[in-house]
Amino acid sequence: MEINIYEDFLSKPEIEFLTGRKNKSLIIEQLNTMGIPFKENANGYPIVRRDYDKSKSRSTTQEVQSHEEIPWKPAVLQV
């Protein structure tokens, strides 16, 4: 199997667009928040596979669905 890094991984501008961040540490923080798996290269910059959405577990989508079922209440009204 041949790997072409230009086709298999997101470029730096694509990662910045995806996260909305330009600072390396903020990009990593945002990727973790979004649940997108990545590895860090030798410089500590995150490397993201193009098929990152296929590697996300189904448990994450189930958690989102369970949160949608709970009706929202403002924190002021919660006891």
C-alpha positions as a LaTeX table, in Angstrom:
\begin{tabular}{lrrr}
\hline
Residue & $x$ (\AA) & $y$ (\AA) & $z$ (\AA) \\
\hline
Met1 & 0.00 & 0.00 & 0.00 \\
Glu2 & 1.44 & 3.31 & $-1.06$ \\
Ile3 & 0.84 & 6.42 & 1.04 \\
Asn4 & 0.88 & 9.84 & $-0.56$ \\
Ile5 & 1.07 & 12.39 & 2.25 \\
Tyr6 & $-0.43$ & 15.07 & 0.02 \\
Glu7 & $-3.60$ & 13.03 & $-0.46$ \\
Asp8 & $-3.87$ & 11.20 & 2.89 \\
Phe9 & $-3.36$ & 14.07 & 5.35 \\
Leu10 & $-4.83$ & 17.56 & 5.70 \\
Ser11 & $-2.53$ & 20.45 & 4.83 \\
Lys12 & $-1.66$ & 23.18 & 7.32 \\
Pro13 & $-4.16$ & 25.67 & 5.76 \\
Glu14 & $-6.87$ & 22.99 & 5.82 \\
Ile15 & $-6.26$ & 22.26 & 9.52 \\
Glu16 & $-6.33$ & 25.99 & 10.27 \\
Phe17 & $-9.60$ & 26.34 & 8.36 \\
Leu18 & $-11.12$ & 23.30 & 10.07 \\
Thr19 & $-10.28$ & 24.53 & 13.57 \\
Gly20 & $-10.49$ & 28.27 & 12.99 \\
Arg21 & $-7.13$ & 28.62 & 14.78 \\
Lys22 & $-3.60$ & 29.46 & 13.63 \\
Asn23 & $-1.62$ & 28.94 & 16.84 \\
Lys24 & $-0.30$ & 25.36 & 17.21 \\
Ser25 & $-1.42$ & 24.90 & 20.82 \\
Leu26 & $-4.87$ & 26.37 & 20.07 \\
Ile27 & $-5.24$ & 24.06 & 17.06 \\
Ile28 & $-4.46$ & 21.05 & 19.25 \\
Glu29 & $-6.92$ & 22.24 & 21.90 \\
Gln30 & $-9.65$ & 22.72 & 19.27 \\
Leu31 & $-9.03$ & 19.32 & 17.66 \\
Asn32 & $-9.38$ & 17.69 & 21.09 \\
Thr33 & $-12.60$ & 19.65 & 21.72 \\
Met34 & $-13.97$ & 18.56 & 18.34 \\
Gly35 & $-12.96$ & 14.94 & 18.96 \\
Ile36 & $-10.81$ & 14.76 & 15.86 \\
Pro37 & $-7.95$ & 12.26 & 16.19 \\
Phe38 & $-4.45$ & 13.45 & 15.32 \\
Lys39 & $-0.77$ & 12.75 & 15.88 \\
Glu40 & 1.91 & 15.33 & 16.49 \\
Asn41 & 4.90 & 15.52 & 14.18 \\
Ala42 & 8.48 & 16.18 & 15.37 \\
Asn43 & 7.73 & 19.91 & 15.63 \\
Gly44 & 4.62 & 19.29 & 17.73 \\
Tyr45 & 2.24 & 20.29 & 14.92 \\
Pro46 & $-0.90$ & 18.13 & 14.63 \\
Ile47 & $-1.22$ & 15.79 & 11.67 \\
Val48 & $-4.82$ & 14.88 & 10.71 \\
Arg49 & $-5.84$ & 12.12 & 8.31 \\
Arg50 & $-8.35$ & 13.09 & 5.62 \\
Asp51 & $-10.59$ & 10.22 & 6.71 \\
Tyr52 & $-10.74$ & 11.48 & 10.32 \\
Asp53 & $-14.55$ & 11.48 & 10.23 \\
Lys54 & $-14.62$ & 7.74 & 9.50 \\
Ser55 & $-12.41$ & 6.93 & 12.49 \\
Lys56 & $-14.64$ & 8.68 & 15.03 \\
Ser57 & $-16.46$ & 6.22 & 17.23 \\
Arg58 & $-20.22$ & 5.85 & 17.22 \\
Ser59 & $-20.32$ & 6.54 & 20.96 \\
Thr60 & $-19.67$ & 10.22 & 20.26 \\
Thr61 & $-22.73$ & 10.48 & 18.02 \\
Gln62 & $-24.83$ & 8.59 & 20.56 \\
Glu63 & $-23.80$ & 11.07 & 23.28 \\
Val64 & $-24.90$ & 13.97 & 21.08 \\
Gln65 & $-28.27$ & 12.31 & 20.47 \\
Ser66 & $-28.79$ & 11.69 & 24.19 \\
His67 & $-28.04$ & 15.36 & 24.97 \\
Glu68 & $-30.62$ & 16.46 & 22.41 \\
Glu69 & $-33.33$ & 14.48 & 24.20 \\
Ile70 & $-32.85$ & 16.40 & 27.47 \\
Pro71 & $-34.85$ & 19.64 & 27.45 \\
Trp72 & $-32.79$ & 22.76 & 28.00 \\
Lys73 & $-33.29$ & 24.83 & 31.18 \\
Pro74 & $-31.47$ & 28.04 & 32.02 \\
Ala75 & $-29.00$ & 27.69 & 34.89 \\
Val76 & $-30.90$ & 30.37 & 36.82 \\
Leu77 & $-33.98$ & 28.14 & 37.08 \\
Gln78 & $-32.11$ & 24.97 & 38.06 \\
Val79 & $-32.04$ & 24.19 & 41.75 \\
\hline
\end{tabular}
